[in-house]
Amino acid sequence: MGMPDDHDSRIERIASQIISDNTSPDEQDPSRLQKYRDYARDNFHLDENDAALLVNEAFLYLKLKSSDFDPLQEGDRFGAGFS
């Protein structure tokens, strides 16, 4: 595992790819998600599981960055018990 900065920059690169493709942060289509897993696998030399985790983090990152997402309001949907 590399430095945390390295991990963050990988998330940023995948997020940039998602944005440039105009893919929704809520995308659920496995075939569309596979494109980003392949990108992560090929560019960062990850196995399928690590690539999938990284792609999931990139989508979560984009959701958190979007202005209409409030983790305190949306926390219930993710099972996070903020009070």
N, C-alpha and C positions, 0 to 999 in steps of 0.2 A: 504494500500500500504506500502511495506517495504522500507528499505533504498535503495538508488540508487545502492549501491554495490550489494545488493541482486538481483536487477533487472539485472544488468550486469552479475552477475554470472549465472543467469538463462539463459540468452542469450548465454553465453559461453558454458553451459552444452548442450543446444540444438544444437548449432553449432558443438560441438564435436561429438554429435550423428550423425549429417548430414555427417560430414567428415568420421566418422568410417564406415558409410553405403555406402560411395563412391557416395553419391547423389550430383548431380550437383547443384551449387548455382542458376542455372536458371530453376530448376525443376518446372513444371507446373501441373503435374499429381495430381489431387485432392486426389486420393487414397493414393499416396505416402505422400502427405502433411498431410493427416489425421493422419498418424502414429505419426508425430511430435506433432500435436495438442493433440492427446490422451496422449502422453508422458507428455506434459506440463500440461494438465488438471490433470492427475493422480499424478504427482510428485509435482506440485506446488499448487494444489487445486484451479485451476482457472475455470471460466466458459468458454464455447465454444468461445465466442468473445475475451476474454482476452488471451486465449490460441492461437487463430489464430493470434492476434496481435503480441504476443511474437515470434511465429514461423516466421512470416513475418520479424520481426526485426532481427532474427537470420540469415535468408537468406540474408538480406541486409548487415548485418555485414560481412558475408563471401564474398559477392561481393566486398565490400569496401576493404577488406583485400587482395583480389587477386591482384597480381601485374599488371595485364593488365587492371585494371579498373581505369580510371581517372575521378573523379567526374566533373572536369571542362570540359572535352571532352564529357562526357556522360550526362551532366546536362540537355541538351535539351530533351533527352528521358524521363526524369522524370519531365519535366516542370519547372525545376529550372533555373532561368535566371541569370547565372553567367556571368559577363562581365569584 
